[in-house]
Amino acid sequence: MVRARSWQTGTLGTGGVPRWPGMVAALVVGALYLFIADRYAVGPPWLVLVAAAILLVALTLARVRGYHGRTHLRARALHALLTLVVAGSAALLVRRLAQGETQALALLREAALIWGATILTCAFWYGSVDGGGPARRHPGRHASVDFAFPQQQQAEAALVEGWSPGPRR
């Protein structure tokens, strides 16, 4: 079976969710971690970038070869690595802040770097969990069974069929 690679979506075969934004986010978190001072870093700062790159290469190889279980496992390992490192740095920052031993500008710089890494890590998690959004998870017409707008409860089938909140297309 021959699978074509779509460079626009970063996926193999048809459909799928683009993976390149998450890969870029993971590498940017690793690059941001290079600029965090050693006293706020969990381990050597270069280790995060190297570990993220190695996991991304392993993840990509497993995905290209069709090992979906291994791909999922390696993606979760990368998520865990980034989450633990950023959470550890945030904890070290809060501890230093409570001790009151750090200059304000240095503290703000480190806090901004850790904040940026936190935002990217959360975006990485969200992109993985979201699965491309509701349009990709539920192709075609989606009918909610838990929530209904008044327009969806009208007797005329023409009004109900295909109606959804938001701008008309």
Phi, psi and omega in degrees: 000126180261129179248132179270143179262129178263112182284339177289320183260345181071025182237164175263143176075205182263149178068201179098170182255136178299134181259341186297326178298320178294322178294317178296317180300317180297318179291324178292321175300316177298320179291320176299322181295337176296332183267354178282136180299150183302328183289345177252359184267143174264099184085183179293136183301326181289338185295326181295314180296316180295314180296319178297317180296317179296315179295323178294320177295314179297320179296315180296317179297317179295322181291316180297324181278356176086015178272083186292324178296315178293322178299313180298316180297317180290325176295318178293325176296319178294318176301313181297316179302308182296319181296313181296319181294314182291319178295320177297319178295320178296320178295318177296323178296316180295320178297316178296321179297318180293329179283336178070029184259001188249144175296148185297314182295319178295319179296317178296320179298312180295320179297321179294318178296315180292322178298314179299318178295323178294315179299314181293323178294318177295321177295322178298313177299312183299316179299327179285319184282324186294326177068028177094002178091173184295329180296326179277326180286329181232074180294150182086204182277129178252128178243120179282137177260349183260336186219137180222138172277157179303325180297333181279349182257004180288155185286332183285120183297330181295326179284324185283316184296120175081001180283139173212152180292153179109185183294146178280145180245000000 
